[in-house]
Amino acid sequence: MSNDVADDTQGEQQTELPIDVVGLLGALARLANEQTKNVLKPRMDDPAVRLVEAYEKHGQPGVVIRAGGEVVGWYTTNVTQPRIVVDIENEKALDEYAEEHSGIEVIIRRNPTWEAALLKHARRDEETGAIVDERTGEIVPGLKYEPGGDPTGTVTFTWEKKDVGKNRLLRAWQNGDFNHLLREAPELMAGPIPPAETS
């Protein structure tokens, strides 16, 4: 970085910390990450197992997370979407169809690009249940419809209004509101917040 750029940066940020202090904070962050990742990562993944189970057993799509009575975010159980796929049990029929429509490569397999395009334009006829290529109107053998709705085994967590949920959760955590829940995970317990230094 040139001196001109450094001078401009210092002019914009008069409270900038010295590089050795920034380096120390970076080292502390790395240490904290190394010390806690094996403990914290499983805790972040724990809700997925329970939420997928709740979806499978009771159809519960997710759960809202509150701290101090305020919403901080929510988990949503991810589910498969309806789609058209190759019917492995009737794949020979699709091979024959592919051969008739220039969808076979020289190595005697369906061209993956052709198949992807076919699946993109394949639609299920709601009256007959047949899979139709919407470009030609032809019924395509060797494809089947999967209705979706099965849990994928993963969940998505969404924070309430960007950082609002994070701030609410952090405030409640720092207040020690969850310490009664964290006896088995003392690494997550909030300690006393040190007073700000006055000089």
C-alpha positions as CSV (number, residue, x, y, z in Angstrom):
1,M,0.0,0.0,0.0
2,S,1.4,3.4,-0.9
3,N,2.0,6.2,1.6
4,D,-0.8,8.3,-0.1
5,V,-3.3,5.5,0.4
6,A,-2.2,5.1,4.0
7,D,-2.5,8.8,4.7
8,D,-6.0,8.9,3.1
9,T,-7.1,6.0,5.3
10,Q,-5.8,7.5,8.5
11,G,-7.5,10.8,7.6
12,E,-10.9,9.0,7.2
13,Q,-10.6,6.9,10.3
14,Q,-9.0,8.9,13.1
15,T,-9.9,6.2,15.7
16,E,-8.2,3.4,13.7
17,L,-6.4,0.9,16.0
18,P,-2.7,0.3,15.6
19,I,-1.9,-2.7,13.4
20,D,-0.4,-4.7,16.3
21,V,-3.6,-4.3,18.2
22,V,-5.7,-5.4,15.1
23,G,-3.3,-8.3,14.8
24,L,-3.8,-9.2,18.4
25,L,-7.5,-9.2,18.0
26,G,-7.2,-11.3,14.9
27,A,-5.0,-13.8,16.8
28,L,-7.5,-13.9,19.7
29,A,-10.4,-14.5,17.2
30,R,-8.4,-17.4,15.6
31,L,-7.7,-18.9,19.0
32,A,-11.3,-18.6,20.1
33,N,-12.4,-20.2,16.8
34,E,-9.9,-23.1,17.2
35,Q,-10.9,-23.6,20.8
36,T,-14.6,-23.6,20.3
37,K,-15.4,-24.9,16.8
38,N,-15.5,-28.5,17.8
39,V,-17.8,-27.7,20.7
40,L,-20.0,-25.0,19.0
41,K,-20.4,-26.6,15.5
42,P,-22.4,-29.6,16.8
43,R,-24.6,-27.2,18.8
44,M,-25.4,-25.2,15.6
45,D,-26.3,-28.5,13.8
46,D,-28.4,-30.0,16.7
47,P,-31.7,-28.2,15.7
48,A,-31.6,-29.8,12.2
49,V,-32.0,-33.3,13.6
50,R,-35.0,-32.4,15.8
51,L,-36.7,-30.2,13.2
52,V,-36.5,-32.9,10.5
53,E,-37.9,-35.4,13.0
54,A,-40.7,-33.0,13.9
55,Y,-41.5,-32.5,10.3
56,E,-41.6,-36.2,9.5
57,K,-43.6,-37.2,12.6
58,H,-45.9,-34.2,13.0
59,G,-45.6,-32.1,9.8
60,Q,-44.2,-29.2,11.8
61,P,-42.5,-26.9,9.2
62,G,-40.2,-25.1,11.6
63,V,-39.9,-23.2,14.8
64,V,-39.8,-19.5,15.8
65,I,-36.9,-18.6,18.1
66,R,-37.5,-16.0,20.8
67,A,-35.3,-14.3,23.4
68,G,-36.9,-12.3,26.1
69,G,-40.2,-12.6,24.4
70,E,-38.9,-11.1,21.1
71,V,-38.4,-12.9,17.9
72,V,-34.7,-13.3,17.0
73,G,-35.2,-15.6,14.0
74,W,-36.7,-18.9,12.9
75,Y,-35.7,-22.3,11.5
76,T,-37.5,-23.7,8.5
77,T,-37.3,-27.4,7.5
78,N,-36.1,-27.6,3.9
79,V,-38.2,-30.0,1.8
80,T,-37.7,-31.4,-1.7
81,Q,-39.5,-29.6,-4.5
82,P,-41.6,-31.3,-7.1
83,R,-39.5,-32.2,-10.2
84,I,-39.3,-34.5,-13.2
85,V,-36.5,-37.1,-13.1
86,V,-35.3,-40.0,-15.1
87,D,-37.3,-43.2,-14.1
88,I,-34.5,-45.6,-13.5
89,E,-36.9,-48.6,-13.9
90,N,-37.9,-47.4,-17.3
91,E,-34.7,-45.9,-18.5
92,K,-34.5,-48.0,-21.7
93,A,-37.7,-46.2,-23.0
94,L,-36.0,-42.9,-22.5
95,D,-32.9,-44.1,-24.3
96,E,-35.1,-45.1,-27.3
97,Y,-36.8,-41.7,-27.2
98,A,-33.4,-40.0,-27.0
99,E,-32.2,-41.9,-30.0
100,E,-35.2,-40.7,-32.0
101,H,-34.6,-37.1,-31.0
102,S,-30.8,-36.8,-31.4
103,G,-30.3,-37.1,-27.7
104,I,-27.7,-40.0,-27.9
105,E,-24.0,-39.3,-27.9
106,V,-21.5,-41.4,-29.9
107,I,-20.5,-43.2,-26.7
108,I,-24.0,-44.6,-26.6
109,R,-25.5,-42.7,-23.7
110,R,-27.9,-39.9,-23.4
111,N,-26.3,-36.5,-24.0
112,P,-26.3,-34.9,-20.5
113,T,-26.9,-31.4,-22.1
114,W,-29.8,-32.8,-24.1
115,E,-31.2,-34.5,-21.0
116,A,-30.9,-31.4,-18.9
117,A,-32.8,-29.4,-21.5
118,L,-35.4,-32.1,-21.8
119,L,-35.9,-32.1,-18.0
120,K,-36.1,-28.3,-18.0
121,H,-39.0,-28.4,-20.6
122,A,-40.7,-31.5,-19.2
123,R,-44.1,-31.0,-17.6
124,R,-46.6,-33.3,-16.0
125,D,-50.0,-33.4,-17.6
126,E,-52.3,-33.1,-14.6
127,E,-55.2,-35.0,-16.3
128,T,-53.3,-38.0,-17.7
129,G,-50.2,-38.0,-15.4
130,A,-48.0,-38.3,-18.5
131,I,-44.7,-36.4,-18.8
132,V,-44.8,-34.1,-21.9
133,D,-42.0,-32.1,-23.6
134,E,-43.7,-28.7,-23.7
135,R,-41.6,-27.7,-26.7
136,T,-43.1,-30.5,-28.9
137,G,-46.2,-31.7,-27.0
138,E,-44.8,-35.2,-27.2
139,I,-45.2,-37.7,-24.3
140,V,-41.7,-38.5,-23.1
141,P,-41.3,-42.2,-21.9
142,G,-38.8,-43.0,-19.2
143,L,-39.5,-40.0,-17.0
144,K,-41.6,-39.9,-13.8
145,Y,-43.0,-37.2,-11.5
146,E,-41.7,-36.8,-7.9
147,P,-44.2,-34.8,-5.9
148,G,-41.7,-33.4,-3.4
149,G,-42.4,-32.4,0.2
150,D,-40.0,-34.8,1.8
151,P,-37.4,-33.3,4.2
152,T,-34.0,-32.9,2.7
153,G,-32.2,-33.5,6.0
154,T,-31.2,-29.8,6.2
155,V,-32.8,-26.7,7.7
156,T,-32.4,-23.0,7.1
157,F,-32.1,-20.4,9.9
158,T,-33.2,-16.9,9.1
159,W,-32.4,-13.9,11.4
160,E,-35.2,-11.5,12.2
161,K,-34.8,-8.3,10.1
162,K,-31.1,-8.6,9.3
163,D,-29.2,-7.7,12.5
164,V,-32.2,-7.1,14.7
165,G,-32.5,-10.7,15.7
166,K,-28.8,-11.0,16.3
167,N,-28.8,-7.9,18.5
168,R,-31.8,-9.2,20.5
169,L,-30.2,-12.6,21.0
170,L,-26.8,-11.1,21.9
171,R,-28.4,-8.7,24.5
172,A,-30.3,-11.5,26.1
173,W,-27.2,-13.8,26.1
174,Q,-25.0,-11.1,27.6
175,N,-27.6,-10.5,30.3
176,G,-27.3,-14.2,31.3
177,D,-30.9,-15.0,30.3
178,F,-29.9,-18.4,29.0
179,N,-27.4,-19.5,31.7
180,H,-30.0,-21.8,33.2
181,L,-30.2,-23.6,29.8
182,L,-26.4,-23.8,29.4
183,R,-25.3,-25.9,32.4
184,E,-24.3,-28.6,30.0
185,A,-22.6,-26.2,27.7
186,P,-20.6,-23.8,30.0
187,E,-18.6,-22.6,27.0
188,L,-21.8,-20.8,25.9
189,M,-22.5,-19.2,29.3
190,A,-22.3,-15.5,29.4
191,G,-19.9,-14.2,32.0
192,P,-20.0,-10.8,33.6
193,I,-19.5,-8.0,31.1
194,P,-16.4,-6.0,32.1
195,P,-17.1,-2.3,32.7
196,A,-15.8,0.1,30.1
197,E,-12.5,1.6,30.9
198,T,-12.4,5.2,31.8
199,S,-9.2,7.2,31.3
